Amino acid sequence: MRLSAIAIAAVVVFGLGVVVPVMLAKYTVEGGLSLWFSIPVAIVSILGAGLLGLIGLAAPIAELTEREEQAIESEVYEEKLRAYRARQRAMLELLDEIETTLSEIKDILERGGLGYEGEEK
């Protein structure tokens, strides 16, 4: 759909920028139109074609820029997600170490008679 819109814009730009001034020149030379009418209309037509051409180029360029920004945002998001996952893995490893240390302390205390097996607090 985007390609058809660009093609239609190209046809309109060509028509305004080339066909209208050529036809005005033809009818002016044949004597059908006044020179005072043909020149301003041709100038307005060429300027309009230039403006439409700029707009026609600006829309695809803006879309490409937007796609690039989305790709950069996606890369930043992926990097943040990788960093978060690495942090979570490190935290889990640390918790595993803490659990191991606490169970060793518990075993030492139980062997030393300081455990709570069967005794009231």
OpenMM code with the backbone's topology and positions (N, CA, C; nanometers):
from openmm import Vec3, app, unit

residues = "MET ARG LEU SER ALA ILE ALA ILE ALA ALA VAL VAL VAL PHE GLY LEU GLY VAL VAL VAL PRO VAL MET LEU ALA LYS TYR THR VAL GLU GLY GLY LEU SER LEU TRP PHE SER ILE PRO VAL ALA ILE VAL SER ILE LEU GLY ALA GLY LEU LEU GLY LEU ILE GLY LEU ALA ALA PRO ILE ALA GLU LEU THR GLU ARG GLU GLU GLN ALA ILE GLU SER GLU VAL TYR GLU GLU LYS LEU ARG ALA TYR ARG ALA ARG GLN ARG ALA MET LEU GLU LEU LEU ASP GLU ILE GLU THR THR LEU SER GLU ILE LYS ASP ILE LEU GLU ARG GLY GLY LEU GLY TYR GLU GLY GLU GLU LYS".split()
positions = [
    Vec3(0.0827, -0.1187, 0.0000),
    Vec3(0.0000, 0.0000, 0.0000),
    Vec3(0.0873, 0.1253, 0.0000),
    Vec3(0.1958, 0.1216, 0.0725),
    Vec3(0.2846, 0.2357, 0.0782),
    Vec3(0.3450, 0.2629, -0.0588),
    Vec3(0.3795, 0.1560, -0.1314),
    Vec3(0.4392, 0.1705, -0.2633),
    Vec3(0.3403, 0.2330, -0.3606),
    Vec3(0.2134, 0.1942, -0.3518),
    Vec3(0.1133, 0.2534, -0.4408),
    Vec3(0.0931, 0.4013, -0.4089),
    Vec3(0.0993, 0.4386, -0.2814),
    Vec3(0.0846, 0.5798, -0.2441),
    Vec3(0.2022, 0.6609, -0.2975),
    Vec3(0.3220, 0.6036, -0.2921),
    Vec3(0.4403, 0.6730, -0.3457),
    Vec3(0.4288, 0.6859, -0.4970),
    Vec3(0.3787, 0.5818, -0.5630),
    Vec3(0.3622, 0.5865, -0.7083),
    Vec3(0.2593, 0.6930, -0.7483),
    Vec3(0.1499, 0.7002, -0.6759),
    Vec3(0.0479, 0.8021, -0.7047),
    Vec3(0.1059, 0.9416, -0.6830),
    Vec3(0.1818, 0.9591, -0.5748),
    Vec3(0.2439, 1.0895, -0.5485),
    Vec3(0.3428, 1.1253, -0.6604),
    Vec3(0.4171, 1.0266, -0.7103),
    Vec3(0.5126, 1.0528, -0.8187),
    Vec3(0.4399, 1.0967, -0.9455),
    Vec3(0.3274, 1.0332, -0.9759),
    Vec3(0.2498, 1.0708, -1.0946),
    Vec3(0.1959, 1.2133, -1.0791),
    Vec3(0.1453, 1.2460, -0.9600),
    Vec3(0.0919, 1.3806, -0.9369),
    Vec3(0.2035, 1.4848, -0.9470),
    Vec3(0.3201, 1.4551, -0.8882),
    Vec3(0.4330, 1.5482, -0.8948),
    Vec3(0.4768, 1.5677, -1.0397),
    Vec3(0.4848, 1.4588, -1.1142),
    Vec3(0.5222, 1.4691, -1.2553),
    Vec3(0.4193, 1.5514, -1.3315),
    Vec3(0.2926, 1.5266, -1.3051),
    Vec3(0.1871, 1.6010, -1.3744),
    Vec3(0.1924, 1.7495, -1.3447),
    Vec3(0.2092, 1.7819, -1.2170),
    Vec3(0.2148, 1.9238, -1.1797),
    Vec3(0.3440, 1.9908, -1.2252),
    Vec3(0.4537, 1.9203, -1.2174),
    Vec3(0.5823, 1.9818, -1.2457),
    Vec3(0.6192, 1.9860, -1.3925),
    Vec3(0.5644, 1.8941, -1.4731),
    Vec3(0.6046, 1.8867, -1.6136),
    Vec3(0.4855, 1.9081, -1.7077),
    Vec3(0.3821, 1.8301, -1.6893),
    Vec3(0.2709, 1.8304, -1.7858),
    Vec3(0.1977, 1.9645, -1.7862),
    Vec3(0.1626, 2.0154, -1.6693),
    Vec3(0.0868, 2.1410, -1.6639),
    Vec3(0.1674, 2.2565, -1.7260),
    Vec3(0.2955, 2.2755, -1.6890),
    Vec3(0.3690, 2.3858, -1.7540),
    Vec3(0.3852, 2.3664, -1.9053),
    Vec3(0.4058, 2.2430, -1.9496),
    Vec3(0.4197, 2.2187, -2.0941),
    Vec3(0.2886, 2.2500, -2.1662),
    Vec3(0.1780, 2.2060, -2.1101),
    Vec3(0.0475, 2.2329, -2.1735),
    Vec3(0.0169, 2.3828, -2.1726),
    Vec3(0.0517, 2.4518, -2.0639),
    Vec3(0.0322, 2.5971, -2.0601),
    Vec3(0.1164, 2.6659, -2.1675),
    Vec3(0.2404, 2.6211, -2.1837),
    Vec3(0.3271, 2.6800, -2.2865),
    Vec3(0.2691, 2.6542, -2.4254),
    Vec3(0.2190, 2.5336, -2.4478),
    Vec3(0.1620, 2.4979, -2.5787),
    Vec3(0.0430, 2.5881, -2.6124),
    Vec3(-0.0505, 2.6018, -2.5154),
    Vec3(-0.1690, 2.6831, -2.5428),
    Vec3(-0.1357, 2.8325, -2.5496),
    Vec3(-0.0337, 2.8741, -2.4790),
    Vec3(0.0076, 3.0146, -2.4873),
    Vec3(0.0681, 3.0446, -2.6237),
    Vec3(0.1507, 2.9536, -2.6764),
    Vec3(0.2120, 2.9727, -2.8085),
    Vec3(0.1052, 2.9710, -2.9165),
    Vec3(0.0049, 2.8852, -2.9022),
    Vec3(-0.1020, 2.8782, -3.0021),
    Vec3(-0.1939, 2.9989, -2.9939),
    Vec3(-0.1827, 3.0772, -2.8860),
    Vec3(-0.2643, 3.1975, -2.8737),
    Vec3(-0.3913, 3.1758, -2.7951),
    Vec3(-0.4087, 3.0628, -2.7348),
    Vec3(-0.5311, 3.0357, -2.6594),
    Vec3(-0.5298, 3.0943, -2.5203),
    Vec3(-0.4119, 3.1165, -2.4621),
    Vec3(-0.4020, 3.1694, -2.3260),
    Vec3(-0.3127, 3.2923, -2.3241),
    Vec3(-0.3390, 3.3763, -2.2277),
    Vec3(-0.2583, 3.4971, -2.2111),
    Vec3(-0.1274, 3.4612, -2.1387),
    Vec3(-0.0236, 3.5327, -2.1735),
    Vec3(0.1064, 3.5124, -2.1088),
    Vec3(0.0992, 3.5477, -1.9602),
    Vec3(0.0169, 3.6475, -1.9278),
    Vec3(0.0004, 3.6904, -1.7884),
    Vec3(-0.0701, 3.5843, -1.7053),
    Vec3(-0.1440, 3.4987, -1.7643),
    Vec3(-0.2109, 3.3894, -1.6929),
    Vec3(-0.1207, 3.2668, -1.6867),
    Vec3(-0.0552, 3.2346, -1.7962),
    Vec3(0.0224, 3.1109, -1.8068),
    Vec3(0.1436, 3.1085, -1.7140),
    Vec3(0.2189, 3.2177, -1.7077),
    Vec3(0.3418, 3.2186, -1.6277),
    Vec3(0.3132, 3.1997, -1.4783),
    Vec3(0.2192, 3.2759, -1.4176),
    Vec3(0.1934, 3.2531, -1.2738),
    Vec3(0.1396, 3.1131, -1.2445),
    Vec3(0.0530, 3.0620, -1.3313),
    Vec3(-0.0009, 2.9269, -1.3098),
    Vec3(0.1104, 2.8238, -1.3225),
    Vec3(0.2012, 2.8406, -1.4174),
    Vec3(0.3136, 2.7476, -1.4330),
    Vec3(0.4057, 2.7539, -1.3114),
    Vec3(0.4314, 2.8730, -1.2610),
    Vec3(0.5171, 2.8874, -1.1424),
    Vec3(0.4527, 2.8205, -1.0213),
    Vec3(0.3237, 2.8457, -1.0004),
    Vec3(0.2524, 2.7835, -0.8878),
    Vec3(0.2515, 2.6317, -0.9037),
    Vec3(0.2334, 2.5852, -1.0249),
    Vec3(0.2323, 2.4413, -1.0511),
    Vec3(0.3671, 2.3776, -1.0188),
    Vec3(0.4748, 2.4419, -1.0608),
    Vec3(0.6099, 2.3882, -1.0341),
    Vec3(0.6407, 2.3910, -0.8840),
    Vec3(0.6029, 2.5003, -0.8167),
    Vec3(0.6245, 2.5080, -0.6722),
    Vec3(0.5419, 2.4021, -0.5980),
    Vec3(0.4188, 2.3830, -0.6424),
    Vec3(0.3346, 2.2785, -0.5813),
    Vec3(0.3928, 2.1403, -0.6010),
    Vec3(0.4481, 2.1169, -0.7205),
    Vec3(0.5113, 1.9864, -0.7465),
    Vec3(0.6331, 1.9685, -0.6561),
    Vec3(0.7106, 2.0745, -0.6384),
    Vec3(0.8260, 2.0662, -0.5484),
    Vec3(0.7846, 2.0376, -0.4049),
    Vec3(0.6801, 2.1050, -0.3597),
    Vec3(0.6311, 2.0838, -0.2239),
    Vec3(0.5793, 1.9410, -0.2054),
    Vec3(0.5012, 1.8943, -0.3018),
    Vec3(0.4518, 1.7563, -0.2936),
    Vec3(0.5658, 1.6553, -0.3001),
    Vec3(0.6682, 1.6864, -0.3802),
    Vec3(0.7850, 1.5983, -0.3865),
    Vec3(0.8568, 1.5904, -0.2527),
    Vec3(0.8730, 1.7058, -0.1861),
    Vec3(0.9360, 1.7062, -0.0539),
    Vec3(0.8542, 1.6280, 0.0474),
    Vec3(0.7245, 1.6487, 0.0448),
    Vec3(0.6374, 1.5752, 0.1370),
    Vec3(0.6427, 1.4265, 0.1054),
    Vec3(0.6433, 1.3950, -0.0233),
    Vec3(0.6496, 1.2541, -0.0637),
    Vec3(0.7792, 1.1868, -0.0221),
    Vec3(0.8890, 1.2630, -0.0178),
    Vec3(1.0156, 1.2079, 0.0290),
    Vec3(1.0248, 1.2077, 0.1808),
    Vec3(0.9636, 1.3062, 0.2440),
    Vec3(0.9740, 1.3180, 0.3892),
    Vec3(0.9023, 1.2045, 0.4607),
    Vec3(0.7894, 1.1600, 0.4079),
    Vec3(0.7138, 1.0539, 0.4753),
    Vec3(0.7929, 0.9227, 0.4824),
    Vec3(0.8498, 0.8735, 0.3725),
    Vec3(0.9291, 0.7495, 0.3843),
    Vec3(1.0547, 0.7666, 0.4700),
    Vec3(1.1185, 0.8837, 0.4627),
    Vec3(1.2381, 0.9074, 0.5449),
    Vec3(1.2004, 0.9074, 0.6920),
    Vec3(1.0885, 0.9709, 0.7267),
    Vec3(1.0434, 0.9720, 0.8659),
    Vec3(1.0109, 0.8307, 0.9131),
    Vec3(0.9514, 0.7516, 0.8258),
    Vec3(0.9180, 0.6134, 0.8619),
    Vec3(1.0447, 0.5308, 0.8847),
    Vec3(1.1455, 0.5500, 0.7998),
    Vec3(1.2726, 0.4793, 0.8182),
    Vec3(1.3401, 0.5208, 0.9483),
    Vec3(1.3354, 0.6500, 0.9785),
    Vec3(1.3941, 0.6989, 1.1029),
    Vec3(1.3222, 0.6383, 1.2228),
    Vec3(1.1899, 0.6295, 1.2137),
    Vec3(1.1115, 0.5710, 1.3227),
    Vec3(1.1466, 0.4235, 1.3411),
    Vec3(1.1644, 0.3520, 1.2309),
    Vec3(1.2026, 0.2107, 1.2401),
    Vec3(1.3396, 0.1951, 1.3049),
    Vec3(1.4337, 0.2836, 1.2692),
    Vec3(1.5673, 0.2784, 1.3294),
    Vec3(1.5601, 0.3052, 1.4794),
    Vec3(1.4766, 0.4026, 1.5195),
    Vec3(1.4611, 0.4328, 1.6614),
    Vec3(1.4020, 0.3136, 1.7353),
    Vec3(1.3039, 0.2467, 1.6742),
    Vec3(1.2454, 0.1283, 1.7370),
    Vec3(1.3479, 0.0170, 1.7498),
    Vec3(1.4344, 0.0018, 1.6494),
    Vec3(1.5376, -0.1014, 1.6562),
    Vec3(1.6359, -0.0700, 1.7685),
    Vec3(1.6720, 0.0569, 1.7830),
    Vec3(1.7632, 0.0962, 1.8901),
    Vec3(1.6981, 0.0740, 2.0260),
    Vec3(1.5694, 0.1106, 2.0386),
    Vec3(1.4979, 0.0886, 2.1641),
    Vec3(1.4907, -0.0601, 2.1961),
    Vec3(1.4703, -0.1415, 2.0942),
    Vec3(1.4647, -0.2857, 2.1144),
    Vec3(1.5988, -0.3388, 2.1624),
    Vec3(1.7078, -0.2890, 2.1037),
    Vec3(1.8414, -0.3319, 2.1472),
    Vec3(1.8674, -0.2903, 2.2913),
    Vec3(1.8279, -0.1685, 2.3272),
    Vec3(1.8471, -0.1209, 2.4643),
    Vec3(1.7663, -0.2066, 2.5605),
    Vec3(1.6427, -0.2385, 2.5217),
    Vec3(1.5578, -0.3218, 2.6058),
    Vec3(1.6198, -0.4602, 2.6245),
    Vec3(1.6707, -0.5182, 2.5163),
    Vec3(1.7336, -0.6506, 2.5255),
    Vec3(1.8557, -0.6461, 2.6168),
    Vec3(1.9347, -0.5401, 2.6063),
    Vec3(2.0531, -0.5261, 2.6913),
    Vec3(2.0128, -0.5144, 2.8385),
    Vec3(1.9109, -0.4351, 2.8665),
    Vec3(1.8623, -0.4220, 3.0041),
    Vec3(1.8094, -0.5553, 3.0556),
    Vec3(1.7395, -0.6284, 2.9692),
    Vec3(1.6861, -0.7584, 3.0093),
    Vec3(1.7993, -0.8564, 3.0388),
    Vec3(1.9049, -0.8576, 2.9567),
    Vec3(2.0202, -0.9445, 2.9829),
    Vec3(2.0865, -0.9087, 3.1151),
    Vec3(2.1016, -0.7791, 3.1408),
    Vec3(2.1633, -0.7358, 3.2665),
    Vec3(2.0771, -0.7768, 3.3853),
    Vec3(1.9454, -0.7634, 3.3728),
    Vec3(1.8546, -0.8022, 3.4806),
    Vec3(1.8623, -0.9524, 3.5060),
    Vec3(1.8653, -1.0308, 3.3991),
    Vec3(1.8750, -1.1764, 3.4151),
    Vec3(2.0060, -1.2157, 3.4822),
    Vec3(2.1165, -1.1507, 3.4427),
    Vec3(2.2467, -1.1806, 3.5041),
    Vec3(2.2439, -1.1450, 3.6525),
    Vec3(2.1822, -1.0335, 3.6853),
    Vec3(2.1709, -0.9924, 3.8256),
    Vec3(2.0892, -1.0929, 3.9051),
    Vec3(1.9792, -1.1395, 3.8458),
    Vec3(1.8953, -1.2381, 3.9145),
    Vec3(1.9712, -1.3698, 3.9343),
    Vec3(2.0470, -1.4132, 3.8335),
    Vec3(2.1258, -1.5363, 3.8480),
    Vec3(2.2294, -1.5223, 3.9584),
    Vec3(2.2976, -1.4075, 3.9627),
    Vec3(2.3969, -1.3839, 4.0669),
    Vec3(2.3324, -1.3836, 4.2048),
    Vec3(2.2130, -1.3245, 4.2146),
    Vec3(2.1426, -1.3215, 4.3420),
    Vec3(2.1029, -1.4627, 4.3855),
    Vec3(2.0580, -1.5443, 4.2918),
    Vec3(2.0215, -1.6823, 4.3246),
    Vec3(2.1438, -1.7620, 4.3695),
    Vec3(2.2562, -1.7413, 4.3034),
    Vec3(2.3788, -1.8100, 4.3456),
    Vec3(2.4184, -1.7662, 4.4860),
    Vec3(2.4069, -1.6387, 4.5149),
    Vec3(2.4387, -1.5879, 4.6475),
    Vec3(2.3447, -1.6479, 4.7522),
    Vec3(2.2165, -1.6575, 4.7198),
    Vec3(2.1209, -1.7183, 4.8126),
    Vec3(2.1524, -1.8663, 4.8353),
    Vec3(2.1965, -1.9352, 4.7311),
    Vec3(2.2358, -2.0754, 4.7477),
    Vec3(2.3547, -2.0866, 4.8423),
    Vec3(2.4520, -1.9970, 4.8280),
    Vec3(2.5673, -1.9974, 4.9175),
    Vec3(2.5251, -1.9696, 5.0611),
    Vec3(2.4340, -1.8737, 5.0788),
    Vec3(2.3847, -1.8407, 5.2127),
    Vec3(2.3123, -1.9605, 5.2731),
    Vec3(2.2318, -2.0282, 5.1922),
    Vec3(2.1590, -2.1455, 5.2417),
    Vec3(2.2576, -2.2547, 5.2851),
    Vec3(2.3602, -2.2765, 5.2050),
    Vec3(2.4613, -2.3770, 5.2389),
    Vec3(2.5316, -2.3401, 5.3699),
    Vec3(2.5697, -2.2139, 5.3834),
    Vec3(2.6379, -2.1679, 5.5047),
    Vec3(2.5474, -2.1831, 5.6270),
    Vec3(2.4211, -2.1459, 5.6139),
    Vec3(2.3284, -2.1575, 5.7266),
    Vec3(2.3033, -2.3024, 5.7658),
    Vec3(2.2953, -2.3911, 5.6679),
    Vec3(2.2751, -2.5321, 5.7044),
    Vec3(2.4009, -2.5886, 5.7704),
    Vec3(2.5206, -2.5431, 5.7299),
    Vec3(2.6432, -2.5852, 5.7975),
    Vec3(2.6450, -2.5346, 5.9412),
    Vec3(2.6036, -2.4102, 5.9630),
    Vec3(2.5975, -2.3543, 6.0982),
    Vec3(2.4985, -2.4326, 6.1825),
    Vec3(2.3839, -2.4674, 6.1225),
    Vec3(2.2823, -2.5443, 6.1940),
    Vec3(2.3385, -2.6805, 6.2347),
    Vec3(2.4098, -2.7477, 6.1421),
    Vec3(2.4692, -2.8779, 6.1726),
    Vec3(2.5712, -2.8668, 6.2864),
    Vec3(2.6540, -2.7622, 6.2840),
    Vec3(2.7550, -2.7417, 6.3896),
    Vec3(2.6873, -2.7195, 6.5236),
    Vec3(2.5826, -2.6389, 6.5244),
    Vec3(2.5117, -2.6115, 6.6493),
    Vec3(2.4431, -2.7373, 6.7034),
    Vec3(2.3879, -2.8177, 6.6141),
    Vec3(2.3222, -2.9404, 6.6589),
    Vec3(2.4239, -3.0380, 6.7158),
    Vec3(2.5408, -3.0472, 6.6536),
    Vec3(2.6446, -3.1365, 6.7049),
    Vec3(2.6999, -3.0862, 6.8374),
    Vec3(2.6998, -2.9615, 6.8582),
    Vec3(2.7540, -2.9051, 6.9812),
    Vec3(2.6545, -2.9068, 7.0952),
    Vec3(2.5360, -2.9583, 7.0731),
    Vec3(2.4362, -2.9645, 7.1786),
    Vec3(2.3574, -2.8373, 7.1944),
    Vec3(2.3704, -2.7498, 7.1041),
    Vec3(2.2981, -2.6242, 7.1139),
    Vec3(2.1730, -2.6232, 7.0266),
    Vec3(2.1373, -2.7361, 6.9695),
    Vec3(2.0198, -2.7427, 6.8819),
    Vec3(1.8930, -2.7477, 6.9634),
    Vec3(1.7796, -2.7485, 6.9001),
    Vec3(1.6511, -2.7450, 6.9669),
    Vec3(1.5798, -2.8801, 6.9604),
    Vec3(1.6507, -2.9889, 6.9372),
    Vec3(1.5836, -3.1167, 6.9268),
    Vec3(1.5295, -3.1600, 7.0621),
    Vec3(1.4008, -3.1581, 7.0737),
    Vec3(1.3326, -3.2084, 7.1922),
    Vec3(1.3340, -3.1132, 7.3105),
    Vec3(1.4064, -3.0077, 7.3102),
    Vec3(1.4106, -2.9161, 7.4234),
    Vec3(1.3127, -2.8033, 7.4010),
    Vec3(1.2651, -2.7517, 7.5118),
    Vec3(1.1775, -2.6346, 7.5032),
    Vec3(1.2635, -2.5101, 7.5068),
    Vec3(1.2129, -2.4080, 7.4458),
    Vec3(1.2872, -2.2829, 7.4407),
    Vec3(1.2821, -2.2124, 7.5727),
] * unit.nanometer
topology = app.Topology()
chain = topology.addChain("A")
for resn in residues:
    res = topology.addResidue(resn, chain)
    for name in ("N", "CA", "C"):
        topology.addAtom(name, app.Element.getBySymbol(name[0]), res)
